[in-house]
C-alpha cells in the first residue's frame, strides 16, 4: 500500500482552515465594534 494524499483532500483542508481563520477574525472585529459602540 502506498501512502498517498489526494490533492482534493489537501485543498479541502486548506479551505476549511482559511474559513475558520476568517470566521474568527470577523467575529473578533464584530465583538470589538459592538463593545466600543456600547461604551
C-alpha positions in Angstrom: 0.0 0.0 0.0 1.3 3.4 -0.9 0.9 6.4 1.4 -0.7 8.9 -1.0 -2.5 12.1 0.0 -5.1 13.0 -2.6 -4.9 16.7 -3.7 -8.6 17.1 -3.3 -8.4 16.3 0.5 -5.4 18.6 0.8 -7.3 21.5 -0.8 -10.4 20.8 1.3 -8.2 21.0 4.5 -6.7 24.3 3.3 -10.2 25.7 2.5 -11.6 24.7 5.9 -8.5 26.2 7.7 -8.9 29.5 5.9 -12.6 29.6 6.5 -12.1 29.1 10.3 -9.4 31.8 10.4 -11.6 34.3 8.5 -14.6 33.5 10.7 -12.6 34.0 13.9 -11.2 37.3 12.6 -14.6 38.6 11.6 -16.2 37.6 14.9 -13.4 39.3 16.9 -13.8 42.5 14.9 -17.6 42.4 15.2 -17.3 42.0 19.0 -14.8 44.8 19.3 -17.0 47.2 17.3 -20.0 46.2 19.4 -18.1 46.8 22.7 -16.9 50.2 21.5 -20.5 51.1 20.5 -21.9 50.2 23.9 -19.2 52.0 25.9 
